[in-house]
Amino acid sequence: MAKLAVLAVLASLLGAVSCEFPIYAGYGFPPPNPSVPYPLPPACPPLSPAPGLKVGYYADKDKCPRAEEIVREVVEKATAGEKAGLIRLFFHDCFVEGCDGSVLLSGTDTERTAVPNLSLRGFELIEEAKAKLEKHCPGIVSCADIVAFAGRDASYSLSYGRINYRVPAGRYDGKVSRANDTFQNLPPPFGDLALTTAMFAAKGLNENEMVVLSGAHSIGRSACSSFPDRLPPAANSSTAMEPKLAGQLTATCSAGSSVNVPQDAVTPDRLDNQYYKNVMSRDVLFNSDASLTTSSQTEDLVEFYAGNLPFLGGKFLGPLAWYHDFEDAMVKMGYIGVKTSAEGEIRKTCASINKP
């Protein structure tokens, strides 16, 4: 049962496979006709620990013992919005080309120029950390690892220390970044449960981990252009947006599709389990979030993490379990598509590949 599954430690950290598949030509506004089934991708083999990655990778004297400390110092002085952006940056990096810093590359038709990534934040912070590391230990720390460290440190800060995990490191930076790949790999906000689950499965992440990682929507902001399919709310729908929130957003978004609103209006700058309470009350922006209540298994998980299901000692177990499960899922996501030295490099600057 789902209620029991969430209490188990996530399946052994799993392996570096990245699958791509054609799904839609781009984020459509309005989104694709919901009466037309979305094509679902084949699931990839489960992830397993990537060769070469280990906790404390830079601790050796011949590497960069202060690497994680230097990244942490940069993240600590960031705003709450920038920290939320760093967590999203890690997700968007790993789901396209793997966790290889490809999202950081600038230029024409790179991932940064694609519609799903236009609102990404944190690039300047990653470059600041990289510049400091290049002065301290040149040519040692990859941009991909900086993104992974920054995602952890931002999670720690926004959760008030409740989320804290050790990051296996040793990634190399990729040399390929294509705008079109974002549409093939990033789950769209208008997706239904089948599509979102399948797109996570294509990266080796199971449905439970999809529900866990969706909890990151308790922080950050979103443009009104990301949820036009939710306004006005559909009549007689069990997943339609809560009418009061829909009314407020309709008024706010009338100023333009580029207006940004908090994804969680209750605790917008806190990485916590409020997201799951919002899903249950239909106070969520995206169809992908609302659809978590459309199956008994995912709805049980949502209720558990929301603290609505007393189990083995009290209703507070679920929220505590979510922090732990989020840690494990972030580590596992960090194994997607990791590059080796034969496939990648250690960039001198994160926005461009090294010159021959």
C-alpha positions, 0 to 999 in steps of 0.5 A: 500500500502507498501508506506503507511505501512512504515509510520505507527508505527509497529503493537503493539509489539508482543509475545514469540513464537519460531517455528522450522522446518526442512529446510536444512541439513546445509549451502551447498557450493554450495547452494541447487539446485535453481530449487528445491523449498525450504520447507516453514515453517508455520507462528507462531502467531504474537509476543506479549509483553513477560510476565515479561519484562519491560523497566527499569527492573534493575532500582530498588535499589534491582536489578542493577541500573547501569546495562545498563550503565555498558554494554554501557561502554563496548560496547563504547570501542569496534571496529566498527567490534565488534559492528556490531558483537554484533547486529548480535549476538542479531539476531542469539540469538533470532532466535534460542531458543529465546532471551535467551543467548543460542548462548553464550554457549560453548561446543561440538555441541552448536550453537556457533559451527554451520557453520552459527555462526562460524563468530560471534563476540562479545563473549568476550565483553559480558563476560567482561560486565557479569564479571563487572556486577557480581562484581557489582550486582551478580546473577541479570543480565542475559546474554540474557539481556546483549546481548539485551542491547549490540545490542542496544548500538552498533546500537546507536554507528554505527548509530551516535545516530540516533538509540536509543531505550529503551530495555524491560528487565527481560529475563532469560538465557536458558539451551539448545544450539544445533548446529542443531537448527541453520540450522532450524531457521536462514535464509540462505544467498542464500534464496529467498524472499519466504523462507526469509519471511517465516522464519521471519514469523515463529518467528512472524515477518512480511515481512515489519519487515524482510525488515527493519531488513535486513538493518543491512547488511549495516555494518559488513563483510561476508566470500566469502563462504557465496555467491558462488551462486552469482559469477559469476553473472547469465546472464539475471537476474534482481537480479544478482550482479552488474558486476563491484562488481562481478568482484572485488569480484571474484578477491578478493575471489580467495584467498580463501572462508574464505576471508572476505569482507564488506557487504556494501562497501560504508559506511561499518562502518555506520548503515544507509540506504545505504543498500537499495541503494545497493539493488536497484543498485544490489551491495549486496552480498546475494541472500536474499538481492537481492530478495527484488526487486522480489515483488512490495511490498518489492521493494516499501519498499526498494525504500522508505527507500533508499530515492527514493520515495518522499512522504509527504514532500520529499525524506528524509522521507524514510531514517528517517523512517527506523531508527525509524522502525529499533528501533521498529523491534529490540524491537519486535524481543527481545520478541521471545522465552523469558524464565521465571524463571521456564524455565531458570536461571541467569548464573554466566558466559555466556559461561556455565550453572550454576552447580547444 
